[in-house]
């Protein structure tokens, strides 16, 4: 089966089997992760494979809210659910095992350790989604779903208070997002991540001007 045909089959399977989810972890998110994975693979001198394609589309087969007590296990649950899907699509046992490892190891909250090229690429591709303009949009989409306010009304950039991204969406930029580039595992992914982090810093500077606040040093 060609990559194009497999991608079509995966999209159909994902639409049927994805368990709930949200606007930050929908089919469009998987499409973008596959796009990023291809870009990173080519940048690293590696041809995109069936393993990488399946991992990109099935990495969020099971999604749980960020405040769910089993959130850290979502990647393992996704890998388990992805196995039968890949088997039905004709992947070999070796391909299934390698794709499952990539899925298990991609998660930030799960603390996985990617050991294969595909796993490292998938983790970088997924983390790119948390950065740049899309990252800004997803941050506030998730915060809205959790009922969290956009920012502290009196001290939006935590100049005189502790950061708390469980209470204020904007704090998540400093607590986690702007630190992500240093966690990337491929040179290509890290370069893209640093570019996207600058997009977020420009957004923060614009927001500070809109609010009449001092630009943060994040």
C-alpha positions as CSV (number, residue, x, y, z in Angstrom):
1,X,0.0,0.0,0.0
2,X,1.4,3.4,-1.0
3,X,1.8,6.1,1.6
4,X,-1.0,8.1,0.0
5,X,-3.4,5.2,0.2
6,X,-2.3,4.3,3.8
7,X,-2.9,8.0,4.8
8,X,-6.4,7.9,3.4
9,X,-7.1,4.7,5.2
10,X,-5.7,6.1,8.5
11,X,-7.8,9.2,8.2
12,X,-10.9,7.1,7.7
13,X,-10.0,4.8,10.6
14,X,-9.2,7.8,12.9
15,X,-12.6,9.4,12.1
16,X,-14.3,6.2,13.1
17,X,-12.3,5.2,16.2
18,X,-10.9,8.4,17.8
19,X,-12.4,8.5,21.3
20,X,-13.8,12.0,21.8
21,X,-11.1,14.6,21.8
22,X,-11.1,18.4,21.4
23,X,-10.3,21.0,18.9
24,X,-6.6,20.9,19.9
25,X,-6.4,17.1,19.2
26,X,-8.6,16.6,16.2
27,X,-8.0,15.1,12.7
28,X,-6.6,18.4,11.6
29,X,-4.0,18.2,14.3
30,X,-3.0,14.8,13.1
31,X,-2.8,16.1,9.5
32,X,-0.4,18.9,10.7
33,X,1.7,16.5,12.8
34,X,2.2,14.3,9.7
35,X,3.1,17.5,7.7
36,X,5.7,18.4,10.4
37,X,7.0,14.8,10.6
38,X,7.6,14.8,6.8
39,X,9.4,18.1,7.0
40,X,11.6,16.9,9.9
41,X,12.3,13.6,8.3
42,X,13.5,15.2,5.0
43,X,15.6,17.7,7.0
44,X,17.3,14.8,8.8
45,X,18.0,12.9,5.5
46,X,15.3,10.3,6.2
47,X,12.5,9.2,3.9
48,X,9.0,9.3,5.6
49,X,7.9,5.7,6.3
50,X,4.8,3.8,7.0
51,X,5.9,3.6,10.6
52,X,6.1,7.4,10.9
53,X,2.8,7.9,9.0
54,X,0.9,5.6,11.3
55,X,2.5,7.0,14.4
56,X,1.6,10.6,13.3
57,X,-2.0,9.8,12.7
58,X,-2.6,7.5,15.6
59,X,-0.6,9.2,18.4
60,X,-3.8,10.8,19.9
61,X,-6.2,7.9,19.2
62,X,-7.1,8.2,22.9
63,X,-7.3,11.8,24.2
64,X,-8.0,12.8,27.8
65,X,-8.4,16.3,29.2
66,X,-5.3,17.9,30.6
67,X,-6.8,17.8,34.1
68,X,-7.8,14.1,33.8
69,X,-6.1,11.9,36.5
70,X,-5.0,9.4,33.8
71,X,-3.7,12.0,31.4
72,X,-0.1,10.8,31.7
73,X,-1.2,7.3,30.5
74,X,-3.0,8.6,27.3
75,X,0.0,7.9,25.1
76,X,0.2,4.3,26.2
77,X,-3.5,3.9,25.8
78,X,-3.3,5.3,22.3
79,X,-0.4,2.9,21.4
80,X,-2.5,0.0,22.6
81,X,-5.6,1.1,20.7
82,X,-3.5,1.8,17.6
83,X,-2.1,-1.8,17.4
84,X,-5.3,-3.4,16.0
85,X,-5.8,-0.5,13.6
86,X,-2.3,-1.0,12.1
87,X,-2.7,-4.7,11.9
88,X,-6.0,-4.4,10.0
89,X,-4.2,-2.1,7.5
90,X,-1.5,-4.7,6.8
91,X,1.5,-3.5,8.7
92,X,4.0,-6.1,9.8
93,X,4.5,-7.0,13.5
94,X,7.8,-5.2,13.4
95,X,6.2,-2.0,11.9
96,X,3.4,-2.1,14.5
97,X,5.9,-2.5,17.3
98,X,8.0,0.4,16.1
99,X,5.0,2.7,15.6
100,X,3.6,1.8,19.0
101,X,7.0,2.8,20.6
102,X,6.9,6.1,18.8
103,X,3.3,6.7,20.1
104,X,4.2,5.7,23.6
105,X,7.3,7.9,23.7
106,X,5.9,11.1,22.2
107,X,4.0,12.4,25.2
108,X,5.2,15.4,27.3
109,X,3.1,14.4,30.3
110,X,3.9,10.7,29.9
111,X,7.6,11.3,30.1
112,X,8.5,8.8,27.4
113,X,12.0,8.3,26.0
114,X,12.2,7.9,22.2
115,X,14.9,5.5,21.1
116,X,14.2,5.3,17.3
117,X,14.5,7.9,14.6
118,X,10.7,7.7,14.0
119,X,10.0,8.2,17.7
120,X,12.3,11.2,17.9
121,X,10.7,12.7,14.8
122,X,7.2,12.2,16.0
123,X,7.9,13.8,19.4
124,X,9.4,16.8,17.7
125,X,6.5,17.0,15.2
126,X,3.9,16.9,17.9
127,X,5.7,19.5,20.0
128,X,5.8,21.9,17.1
129,X,2.0,22.0,17.4
130,X,2.4,23.7,20.8
131,X,4.5,26.5,19.4
132,X,4.0,29.3,16.9
133,X,0.6,30.8,15.9
134,X,-1.1,27.4,16.1
135,X,0.4,27.0,19.6
136,X,-1.1,30.3,20.6
137,X,-4.5,29.2,19.3
138,X,-4.4,25.8,20.9
139,X,-3.3,27.2,24.3
140,X,-6.4,29.4,24.5
141,X,-8.7,26.7,23.1
142,X,-7.6,24.3,25.8
143,X,-7.8,26.9,28.5
144,X,-11.4,27.7,27.4
145,X,-12.3,24.1,27.4
146,X,-11.0,23.9,31.0
147,X,-12.7,27.1,32.0
148,X,-9.5,28.9,32.8
149,X,-9.3,32.7,32.4
150,X,-7.0,34.2,29.7
151,X,-4.7,36.0,32.1
152,X,-4.6,37.6,35.5
153,X,-6.5,41.0,35.3
154,X,-4.0,43.0,37.4
155,X,-0.7,41.3,36.6
156,X,-1.1,39.4,33.3
157,X,2.7,38.6,32.9
158,X,3.3,37.6,36.6
159,X,5.6,40.5,37.3
160,X,4.8,40.5,41.0
161,X,3.2,37.1,41.6
162,X,4.1,33.4,41.1
163,X,3.4,31.9,37.8
164,X,0.4,29.5,37.9
165,X,-0.7,28.0,34.6
166,X,-3.4,26.0,36.4
167,X,-5.2,29.3,37.0
168,X,-4.2,31.5,34.1
169,X,-3.8,30.5,30.5
170,X,-1.1,33.1,29.7
171,X,1.2,31.7,32.4
172,X,1.5,28.5,30.4
173,X,3.7,30.3,27.9
174,X,6.4,30.9,30.6
175,X,5.8,27.7,32.6
176,X,6.1,25.3,29.6
177,X,5.7,26.5,26.0
178,X,8.7,28.8,25.6
179,X,11.0,26.2,27.2
180,X,10.0,23.5,24.7
181,X,12.6,24.3,22.0
182,X,15.4,23.0,24.2
183,X,13.7,19.7,24.5
184,X,13.7,18.9,20.8
185,X,15.6,15.9,19.7
186,X,16.4,16.6,16.0
187,X,18.4,19.5,14.6
188,X,15.6,20.2,12.1
189,X,12.9,20.2,14.7
190,X,14.9,22.4,17.0
191,X,15.4,25.0,14.3
192,X,11.7,25.1,13.5
193,X,10.8,25.2,17.2
194,X,13.0,28.2,17.8
195,X,11.4,30.0,14.9
196,X,8.0,29.3,16.3
197,X,9.0,30.4,19.8
198,X,9.9,33.8,18.3
199,X,6.4,34.0,16.8
200,X,5.0,33.5,20.3
201,X,7.3,36.1,21.8
202,X,6.1,38.6,19.2
203,X,2.5,37.8,20.2
204,X,3.3,38.4,23.8
205,X,4.9,41.7,23.0
206,X,1.8,42.7,21.0
207,X,-0.5,41.6,23.8
208,X,1.6,43.7,26.3
209,X,1.1,46.7,24.2
210,X,-2.7,46.1,23.9
211,X,-2.9,45.8,27.7
212,X,-0.7,48.7,28.4
213,X,1.6,46.4,30.3
214,X,5.4,46.0,30.4
215,X,6.7,43.5,27.9
216,X,7.5,40.2,29.6
217,X,11.0,38.9,29.7
218,X,9.9,35.4,28.9
